[in-house]
Amino acid sequence: MNTGSNRSIPPQHLGSNYPKSLRFAEDETTITETSSSSASQHAENQGLNSSSKGVVLLKIIVIFILILSALMLSFLTYYFITSDESDDFESQFADYADKIVKEFLDITHLKVYTCYSLSIAYTTEFEGTDDWPAVTLARFPVKTFGATDLARASCIGFAPYVSDTTRHGWEAYAASVHPTLNLEASALAAISPKSAVPKSAELDETTTNMRIEDGIYRIENETAVPDNGPGPYFPLWQVSPITEYSTAIMYNQLSDSSRSKALQTMMKTTKPIYSEVFYQDDFDDSRDEASFETRGVLYFPVFDTFVDGSVSGAVSAEFNWEDSFRYILPAHAKGIVCVLENTCGQTFTYIIDGEDAVFMGTGDLHDVKYDDMVITTTYEEFLHTYSAAALFNDYSSKEFGFDSVLTASDIDKETIENTTNNERNMQSSSSADGCLYLVRIYPSSEFQSCYHTSDAIMYSGFVVLVFVITSVIFISYDCLVQRRQSQVMSTAARANAIVDSLFPAMVRERVFQTNEPGTRGTVGLNSPSPDWNPPSGGAVKGDTPKKRLRSFLQVNRRSSRKIKENVDPMLNPIADLFPETTIMFADIAGFTAWSSEREPGEVFQLLESVYYAFDNVARQMGVFKLETIGDCYVAATGLPEPNKDHAIIMTRFAFECLHQMQETTRKLEISLGPGTSDLDIRVGLHSGPVTGGVLRGEKSRFQLFGDTMNTG
């Protein structure tokens, strides 16, 4: 069988883009042109000029696109990098701010927790006794050891409530117990290092010349003087660390306006209360405001008994507000602004630089351009820190008299019943203002500068540089190609001149037309067009018809992809004889009447279900499915691979199809309605030779022909 091709591949044409400046030397060729040849040459030159202009225009367009692409990509690079930096800045600030808020509330909670535990200790120790106010908690410095660090307080103390009537007895008691306090202070100093927290200047040793034996004192003009009343009094009695604050013992805290307001509110409401913010010492003209430390005090009431008790003292935790913002952030986090505000009308600003926090000044000093990034606590969250009392199951908060949380409005509404005359005198001098706090957190330009870098400009410039280099390479490459093309065109023009000298114009045109793709002539008559691809399974040298058929069938059995066709009747057909085959035709009995009563979707549901079952059986038994025509299923054995048991296999396949038909229609009767299970198939089998082949063209496929097919 001849499997070769009877057409040759036409040669490549000479290029048509000639340079505009092409010239031919008269001493190289001598060409005699007719008037028609001159006209053809003129038309060709016009075409070359038009092509050259098109090439130049295309180059300009390409360069313009490169420039535009460079600008767009550099802009996008700058935009996305700056956007990422802004996202990182906002995300990191949000994380830090959330951490500050949580730490601030946790520290506040720990202060309440610490004071509450000490309040319980005093009530437990002296409940039901008549010792008040002459009470001293044994080993107080040891019991409060570490509590100041835990609550971030500079000192923790206890002050009994002393009235004018109990003052004399109290001072005598204090003078007698004083040596014991000194022994406790000495014992504690031997086991713990001296605290680095500075004490309040108003209690500085240089201004305090009072002894415990001198009784309760106050500070006037930076000098300690006896407090001659009238009462009541809250003299500081036990304090930790005592080695730092021993001179503060017997100091009447009601003599200080900032502390007095908070203590009066505590007595009035019997609830824990924060004082307003006060400075470490008074302002003077020689010092800047930011050099002062802002301080506050938490007072927690101490009751003489757990049930229906009255306030007999107060546990206090004095602290620097700066400490509430220290040791929260890592060292590299700088420039976060915290604005502290309270319900007493005070506002203070701090800036966090790594682990340290610095007081900036009074008022809200943040940069207003960051207003939309503020993260804040609420007064309700601050009030929630008072709920630490509920953590103790042994003593409910209701027993201590703070069954509800104190709010600013509650303070104004509270009234005191069954109070002593001294308590009434204290109430009349009180402004009854409690201070609740919130914190607003903002970024600053310093913090933002850590995330806005020069990367955007650097990478954008790099993108522009890449495009500039690319453009230079493109232009250089184009110049080299132009030069090479000029040389090639010059050589082609000389060769064309030789052809022009060998053939007259009319013959020359026919020669060129013969070699064009898709034409047939004396040149290239026996070769297919160079852009033609033979169909799958087509004739290839060395193949046999059976191999070609087997390849075609395997391709069609793997997938139903379309085969590109370009059929030439002169090519060898793909066909062969299969002498031993068995053909099966199976159609559905009663299908026409059944389908006339069903919807199209139901008809196709039946056919697809039945044929799907047949296909599975055919795949398992090695039966070749040829086609389906309506309700007829056609299959064959013995091809494309010969099989001596083709008839036996087909017979078994037919019986299995009968079984599958019954099973499938029985299952479908529920969804397709009565009468579906009555459908059956009629099967026709015949064995014999058949002719098989591929009819190439539109929608080509494998076909069988012969008496065996007709009989089956």
Secondary structure, DSSP 8 states (H G I E B T S, - for coil): ---S-S-------------TT----TTT------HHHHHHHHHHHHHHHHHHHHHHHHHHHHHHHHHHHHHHHHHHHHHHHHHHHHHHHHHHHHHHHHHHHHHHHHHHHHHHHHHHHHHHHHHHHHTT-S-TTS---TTHHHHTTTHHHHHT-SEEEEEE-B-TTTHHHHHHHHHHHHHHHHHHHHHHHHHS--------GGG-GGG----GGG-SEEEETTEEEE----S-B-B--EEESHHHHGGGTTBBGGGSHHHHHHHHHHHHH-S-EE---EESS---TTS-GGGS-EEEEEEEEEESSSSS--EEEEEEEEEEGGGGGSSSS-TT-EEEEEEEEETTS-EEEEEEETTEEEEEEES--S-GGGGGG-EE--HHHHHHGGGGGGG-SSS-TTTTT-SS---HHHHHH----S--HHHHHHHHT-------EEEEEE--HHHHHTT--SHHHHHHHHHHHHHHHHHHHHHHHHHHHHHHHHHHHHHHHHHHHHHHHHS-HHHHHHHHHHTSTT--SSSSTTS--TT----TT---TT--HHHHHHHHHHHHHH----------TTS--EEEEEEEEEEEEEEEETHHHHHTTS-HHHHHHHHHHHHHHHHHHHHHHT-EEEEEETTEEEEEES-SS--TTHHHHHHHHHHHHHHHHHHHHHHHHHHH-TTGGG-EEEEEEEEEEEEEEEE-STT-EEEEESHHHHH-
